[in-house]
């Protein structure tokens, strides 16, 4: 939120935003993150014992077979964090396509 606010207020430019966001992404494990996102969407949740995240048993073996769609209020041709994430995913061999709707 702080990074986005800085960009919107003009205290950081697009290049600085991209650099900072990319540094944040570089600290993440891409497979674990996608697995977490998919399972959260499919009904996973916080462990009742407070230790991490439990996986929905119906989905844990199929998490990497599914498609995910990331959306944002920005249109497809506008600068957005979604484009930075897409480049990061492509770097790790994941296919990313921009969907355009009328």
Residue pairs with C-beta under 8 A, 6 or more apart in sequence:
3 12
3 17
3 20
3 21
3 24
4 81
6 12
6 17
7 13
7 14
7 17
12 20
14 79
18 84
21 81
21 84
22 84
22 88
25 84
25 85
25 88
30 88
30 89
30 92
30 94
31 64
34 63
34 64
34 68
34 94
35 55
35 63
35 64
36 44
36 53
37 68
38 59
38 63
38 64
38 66
38 68
39 53
39 55
39 56
39 59
39 60
39 63
40 53
41 68
42 56
42 58
42 59
42 63
43 56
43 58
43 59
44 53
44 54
44 55
44 56
44 59
45 53
45 54
46 52
46 53
46 54
47 53
47 54
55 63
69 99
70 82
70 85
70 86
71 82
72 80
72 81
72 82
74 80
74 82
76 98
76 99
76 100
86 96
86 98
87 96
89 96
90 96
